[in-house]
Amino acid sequence: MRKGKLTRAEAIKIAGFDAVNRLDGENCDFSNRVQTDGDTAVEFEASVEFMDEDGTECCLIAYYYQEQDDLAGVEDLSLLDWDIEGYEVI
């Protein structure tokens, strides 16, 4: 099951524009999470920390997915299309 059910607008409302903007500049990496629902896409994630309105330290995560066929034989992953699938706050 793919993670990241929040939209960009929802992430901005929860974490603030600055946190989402910082996250846009972060490199993503393999999450190493195995999907058990038959989805063959490979999951990548990037994250930044932020303080919520109560002063609690939280983490904003962006999830990206690439199809295995798109990754096969690609040496430069920056050539792939890196659209954020969704966000999560923990």
Residue, then its C-alpha position, 0 to 999 in steps of 0.5 A: m500500500r502506498k504511503g503519503k495520503l496528504t496533498r501538498a495543500e494539506a501538508i502546508k496547512i499542517a507543517g507550514f509552507d517553510a517545511v514543505n519548501r525545505l522538503d522540496g530541496e531534499n534528495c529522496d532515497f530508497s525507503n527499503r519498505v516492501q509492499t505486500d499488496g502486489d504493487t510493484a512500484v519502488e518507494f522513495e522518501a525524503s523528510v524534514e523536521f519541523m515544530d508543530e504549533d504546540g512546539t512538538e518536533c515532527c517529521l514531514i515525509a514526501y513519498y515518491y514511487q518509480e516503476q521497477d521497469d523505469l529503474a532497470g538499467v538507469e544509471d542516473l536516477s535524476l533522469l527519471d520523473w520525480d513527482i511527489e505522490g503524497y505527504e505524511v506527518i509523524 
